[in-house]
Amino acid sequence: MKRQWIFSLLILLLMPGLSIALSDTPNVPYNVTLTSTDNTITVDWTGDSNADGYYVYYGTTSGNLDQKETVSGTSTTIVTISGLTPGTTYYVSVSAYNDSEEGNRSDVKSIATTQDIAKPVTPEGLDVTSVGSITENSVVLKWDRNSEPDLDYYNIYYGVTSGSTGNVLTAQDADASSFTVSSLAASTRYYFTISAVDTAGNESDPSKSLIVDTLTDTLPPNPPAKVSGYLSDLREITITIEDSNAQMADFAGNILFYGSTSGNLDQQVDLGNGFTYTMADLAEDSIWYFSALSYDSHGNESQRTAEASAKVEKTERYLNQPDDFDGGCFIASAADIQSEDLSDESPEVTTTGNPDDDAPAVETTGNLVQYVPSNKIADPMGANIAGIFAGYYLPAQSEFEDFYGDHVLLVSAFYERQLNGLVSMDVEAGFMKEKGHLLTASGTETGIGSKLTLVPVAVSLNVYHELMDDIVGYAGVGPDYWYCREETDTEVYPEVEEWVGGCHAKAGLKLYNRDETYRNTGAIIETSYSWITRFGGNDTDLGGWAFKFGLFYQF
């Protein structure tokens, strides 16, 4: 017992010293956070106020943190490690130290440095500073500077074949906008391109080629890619040259050759750097032949293009076809169907069911039973309906498409009146307008513009069938009477105005609004088809399909 007491006393005497010894080991840093850029990692932590400083260990593998940053003092608990490799994962741990020893390390954290993989914008405006800057063995190039803040330099590629990158020079200044290329061979054609490189090493796509012929220049430019002509007005042909020398540094112009006899183009005109030419007051039914070449500032001429031709033909507009435009038909046009009766001698109608219920009421008219949606107006017999449509008209005949394309925007308004429980009648008026071009007698598009205005008016007799409480299906037929006007850009053709008649058939759905506040409103989806050849007997068919969506109000 005495020994135990003595042993306990010794422990009590030694504990203060033990406590002092333990307090010399710094605590482990905590709350370690990492942030990175493309070549740096910033380490932040919470430390020990009794420490003399910190060690920040890092490396590219978690088990081998072979590099270290030292932070002296306890007032700083953040450090930025620089000079790192972009796009690389690094592992980091932090420990505290004092004069006697180093504490344990924190848990290992990892983060990847960012990597810039975005290409700079391709430089534009590559050209020579002037044609005079081209010598026997050098040329001064210029371009538009890129605006990227991290741009580093430009690469200039050149060679003696198109697309060649056999030679490369570097314009080291990121603000450079010109460069002199030397040590070139005389009387040689070179192809130059330029690219931009940023500080991350990303390189832009190369620019379009610039073609330079060193002195003494005896090399011709490329011949024009193509030459063509079209009837641009009555008895007028416009000839267009398609360029193939846009990248030729010393390109100077084009020469057009033309004549009325194939193989004998005895007339010519120097267009300079122009690419179109118009011949006016030509004889009707005459054929003109033409060819072109390009030349450079040193007088070198390319080969001529293949010979092309254009004929001065009569022109036609859509409403002036060979057959008389007389009578016809257009698109179907109508509104909706709803079971209503306008007769003052209608049989007595009785309604069963609670009017406050959401379920549809049941009306009996003699032996006829009608189901009227609860959200429709209380007395549909003799109701009026007004609404609007918008949609597309798709012509059925290719003649219309040749002049004005394959669809036209359609807008219209309609008024409908119920005749009895199953039948209604409506009238609809609309508007369509489309731009196009006159055609030659052989069907070739000209440069003469035209405008077609159509004002359709149609009457429909409709029957309907209720599909659901709030949905009514309908079908209708009726006559059409349309106002048509066609105008052209040339005063030679006067404005044409015609009224055409015809017939149509249609089908659609009427959808009533379920909201009690708007119970007399709804939407309509309708499709229709029209014919023109039933009346008038001509081939100029304005008919086709119409697909429309509309809104209505019933009152």
Beta strands, then each sheet from edge to edge (+ up, - down):
strand 1: 30-36
strand 2: 41-46
strand 3: 53-59
strand 4: 67-72
strand 5: 78-81
strand 6: 89-97
strand 7: 109-112
strand 8: 124-128
strand 9: 139-144
strand 10: 151-159
strand 11: 167-171
strand 12: 178-181
strand 13: 189-198
strand 14: 210-213
strand 15: 226-233
strand 16: 236-242
strand 17: 251-259
strand 18: 267-272
strand 19: 276-279
strand 20: 287-296
strand 21: 308-311
strand 22: 315-316
strand 23: 349-352
strand 24: 361-365
strand 25: 368-372
strand 26: 384-395
strand 27: 408-418
strand 28: 423-440
strand 29: 445-468
strand 30: 471-488
strand 31: 496-512
strand 32: 521-531
strand 33: 544-554
sheet 1: 1+ 2- 5+
sheet 2: 4+ 3- 6+ 7-
sheet 3: 8+ 9- 12+
sheet 4: 11+ 10- 13+ 14-
sheet 5: 15+ 16- 19+
sheet 6: 18+ 17- 20+ 21-
sheet 7: 22+ 28- 27+ 26- 33+ 32- 31+ 30- 29+
sheet 8: 23+ 24- 25+
end
